[in-house]
Amino acid sequence: MNHLKYFPEGIAMGDAFINRESERKLLCNRIKSNKHSVLMAPRRYGKTSLVMKVAAEMKMPYCSIDLLAAYNEEYVRDQILNKVSRLVFELMPRLKKAKEALINIFKKMKPEVSIGAFGQRLSLNLSNSPLQDISELLLKLDETAKFFKKKAVIFIDEFQQISQLKNYHSIEASIRHAVERSENVTYVFSGSNRQLLKQMFGDQGRPLYRLCQTINIERMAADVYVTQLNKLSLIRWKKSISQESITQIILSTELHPFYMNVLCQLLWEEDTVPTTEKICIVWHNYVKAQKQMISHDIVELSVNQRRILNALAKMPIKEIQSAEFTSSIKISASSAQQSIDVLLRKDLVVRNQDGFYRVLDPAMRYYLDVVLWGSD
């Protein structure tokens, strides 16, 4: 059994992708209607997997643009150019006349077709204005799709990085200019900082205001995993995994998609069906090995922010400014509120539907509450 196939740490494809039926249906309907969307979810919730799954199910040409490393408008332009210059060939039939039509659409950019390691590529001469190029590239892609009577999806991930750039307002305006005129290309935006994304698409003074509908991605229900783990247990060990063991997996990972896959990947490497004791040991050792990554998020916090994070790791709190809570960690009510606001912006803490503030990452919560207090 290929454990990575069923429990991937990256993009979930094929049999590894489970459920998300309502999100898939919603996104599919929006793409069919050429309505643009922004996916809201914490890191490693499967946003990219969702878009790729929907595009595959719809048999629609698709490309993904990652702006994580964006540092200026030229970088944004070049990333768009790189993906657009490849995607156009998925939109056109393999005919000489089609290639001639493509060259004619992009004629102002003096196009040349070349063949490289990744297949055919359209080389273009750009202007001295990256902002103008961004709009023009996206508009010409849509024109290509319309000409060949095709539709396509562009997924732009880590989109919030644009808001950190010097000329962010103009870049956003250039993108909006093309996106709101797009008829055959549908856009899906996403990113790992929900607060920045909310500002970009929800602030009335920003160019992207009300350009998209928000689709919130939550953790999947426990019964989804119960069915899946039972099926995969029979494949791996020819035996059913106990309900107690499934419950322990869910308690450890708190249904976080990434950690469900990581923990199960480790457990499915075992020769026998894991017991609850074995699950606890494997989870403990895994979290302990993540010290460097977990510490990276914590060391940059202020003293008060760390106080609150440690307290929430031990017990979720509903009233963050209550005298009982603030006195227990020796912090003022105003400082508690300021600190929780930062932790929420950083996606280290989440306020659930029940109104309680909790540490979002289950590995971080377990590390702060258990690993730091254990013996070596």
N, C-alpha and C positions, 0 to 999 in steps of 0.2 A: 504493500500500500504506500502510495506517495503522500506522506504527511503534509508536505508543503503545498501540494495540489489542493487538499481539502481545507487546510488551515494556513493560508498565506499571510505573511507579515506585510505584504504590499497589496497590489491590486487583486481583488477576488474575481476570478473568471471561471466560466463553465460551472461545474458542480459545486465550486467553492462559494459561489454567490447564492445566498438564500434569502427568501422573503423579500422585504421592501416592496411589497405589492402595491400598496397605496401610493408610495412615492414614485414608483415606476409608472403607474397609471397616470398620475398627475403630470409628471415630466413629459411623458409620451404625448399626452393631449396638448400640452403647451407647445411642444415642438411641431406637432401637426398643424397647429394654428399659427405658427410662426410668432409665438409670444416668448419673450426672453425671461430668464429666471436667474435668481441668485440663491445658491445653496448655503444655508446657515447651519453649521455644526462645529463642534470642537475638532481639534486635530485627530486624525486617524479614526474617523467614524465611517469611512467608506464612500466619501463624496465622489472621488474619481471613479471608483468601481461602479457606482450607480449610473453615472453618465455613460460610461463605456458599455455597460449592460444594455441600457436603453437604446443607444445608437446601434448596437449589434442586433438587437431584437427588431429594430425598425429598418435594418439593412441600409443604413444611411451613412454616406461619407462623413468622416469625423476627424478632427484634429484637436490636440491638447497643447495649450501654450502655458508654460510655467514661468511666472514672473518673480519667483522667490529671490533671484539674484539681481533684480533690476536696480540700476544705480543712476540712470538718466533716461531721457526720452529717446536717445539713439538706441539704447539697449532694448527698450520696449518695441521700437520700430523694427529692429533687426530680428527680434523673436517672431513678430508677426510676419515679416517677410519670409523667414525660414519656413514657417508652417504653411502659409498661403501658397508659396511657390511649389509646394508638394501637393497640397490638397486639390489644386486646380486639375491635376492629372487624373484624380479619382472622379472628377465630375464629367470628363469628356470621353466620348467613345474613341476607340483605337482606329481612327481614320485620319488620313492625311489632311482632308478638308477640315476636320475638327481642330487639328493643330494650327492650321492657317487661321481659323476663326479665333482661336485663343490668342495668337500673336497679334491679331487685329484689335482685340479688346484691350490689350495692354500696350498698344503701339506707341503711346506717348512716353512709355518707360523704356523704349528700345529693347524689347524682350529677345532673349536667346534661350533656346532649349538645349540643355546639356544632360548627360547621363553620368551619374556618380554611384557611390556605394549604396545609396538608399533609393536608387531608381532615377526616373526622370526628374529634372528640376528646372524651374523657370528662373533664369537670371535676368535681373532688372536693373536699369540705371535709375537711381533715385534722385530726388531734388536736394537742395540745400536746406530744406525744411522738414525735419522728422515729423512734426505735427501734421503737416500736409500729407506726407507719405503714409502715415498711419491711416488716415481717413481714406485716401485714394486706394490703398491696397485692399482694405476691407470692402469698399464700394465695388472695386473691380472684381473681387471674388464673387460678390453677389451677382454682378452682371454676368459673369461666367456661368454661374449656376442657373440663372434665368435663361440664358441663351441655349444651354443644353438641356433645359427642362428637368433639372435635378434640384434636390434640396440637400443641405449639409448642416452640420452642427459644429460650432467652435466652442470649446471649453477653455476658459481662461482661469487658471488656478493661481493662488497666492496673489489675487488681484489687489488686495489691500496695500501691497508694496508701492503701488503708484501714489498713494496718498502720502508716502514718506519722501517723495521726490520734490525737488525744488520747484518744478514747473507743473505740479500735479493737476492744478485746475485746468490748464490748457490741454494737457494730455487727456483728461477725462472728457473735456469738450470735444476733442477730435474723435474719440471713440464713440461718443454719443451721436455725433453727426452721421457716422456711418451706420451704427446699429439701428437707430430709429428709422432709417431709410431702407433697411434690409428687408427684402421680400422672400428670398429663398434660403437665406442662411440664418439659423437661429443661434443665439448666444446663451451660454450658461456660465455664470461667474461664480467663483468660490474663493475661499481663503481660510487661513488658520486663525485669523484675528477677527472675531465676530463683531467686536465693538467698532473697529475701523470700517468694516463693511457696512454696518448699520449707518454710520455717518455718511459714507459715500453715496448710498442709495436712499437714505432717509432724510438727509439734511436739505431743506428747501433751497439753500444757497449753493448747493453743489450741482454740477452739470448733469449728473446721473440720477437726479431726483425722480423717483417714480418711473424709471425706465423698465424696471423688472418687478416681477412678483417674487416674494420670498417663499422658499420651500425649506421648512425646518426639518432637519434630520435628527431623530432621537435614537436612543438605544432600543434595540428590538426586545419584544416581550420574551419572557423566560420559556414559554411553551414552544416558541420557534426553535430554540436550541435543544429542548428536550427531544423533539422529534429527530432533529439532525444528529445529535450525539448518539441516540439509540441506533440509528441506521448505520452510522460509521463504526460503532462498537461491534456490530455484527460482521461488518466487512473486515475489521482489523483482527478481532479475537474470536469470532464465531460465537460470541456470548453477548448478552445484554449488559450494559453498564447499569449499576444500581441507581435507584432514585437518590439515595443518600450521596453518592459520588457526584451526580449531576448537580445536586443542591450545593455541594461544597465548591464545585467549579464556579457556579453562579455567585456564591457568597464571596469568593476570592476576587473574581474579576468585576463584580458588580454590573455584569452584562455589558461592559465596555467592549465594543467590537474587536478592537486591536488586541486587547489582553485575552479575550476569549480564544482568539486564534493562537496567540503565543503560548498560552498555558496548555491548550489542547494539543498543539503541535508537539510539545515536550512530553505530554502524557501518552500520546499515541505512539511514541518511540519505545515505550515499555513493552515487555514481552507478555505481561498479564494485565487484565482489566484493573485499572487503578482503584485503590481503596481511598477512603476519605483521608486517612493518615498520609498516604503517599502523595495525594494532591496537595495537602498542606506543606509537606516537605519540599516538593517541586516548586510551588509558588514562592515559598520563603527564600529558597536558594536563587530563584530567578530575580526577585526584587532586590535581594542583597547584591547581586551582580550588576544591578543598574545604578549603583551609588553615584557614579560620575554624572550620568545623565540627569538624575533627579536633583543632585546637588547644584547643577548648572542653573536650574530654575529658581532655586531657593537662595543661593548666596547673594543674588542681586537685590533681594528684598530688604526693606528696612527692618529694624528691630521689631517695631509694632506689627508689621505685616507678618513676620515670622511667628510672633506670639499668637496671632489669630489663626494662622495656618496650622500650627501645632495643636491648638485647642480644638479646631474643627476636625482634625484628624482623629481625635479621641472621641468627639461627640458632636454631631450636627447641632446647630443652634438656630432658633427661629428669631429671637430678638437680639440683634447684635449689639444694641446700645443699652440693654438691660443692666441694671446695677449688679445683679448676680453674676453675669458673665464678665463685665468689665472689671469688677473688683477681683475676680478670680485670677485674672491675668495682669492685674495692676496697670490698667490703661484707662484713659478718659473716654467718655462716650463719643465725643467729637473725633478723637483720634481713631477710635474703633471704626467709625463710619468712613473716615477718610481711607483707612487701610483696607476695608472690605471693598470699597469702590475700586481700588487699584487691583486687588486680587481678582475681582470680577472681570475687569478689563483685560487682565493677563490670561484669563481662562484657567486660572488655578483653582478658583472656587466657582461653584454654580449654585443658584437658588432654584431649587426644584419646585414642582407644582404644589407640593405640600407646604411651601413657604420656608423650608429649612435651608440654611446655608451649609453646603457640604464641600469637601475637597473633591474636585472633579476627577482627578486621575487616581484610580484605585491602587496603583503601584506606589505612588507618592504617599497616599494616605497610610498604606500598610508600612511603608518604610519609616514614616514619622512616628507611627503609633506602636510598632512592634520591633522592627529590625534594629532601630537605634537603641532600644532598651534591652536587647538580648545580649547574650555572651557570644564571644567569637568561638 
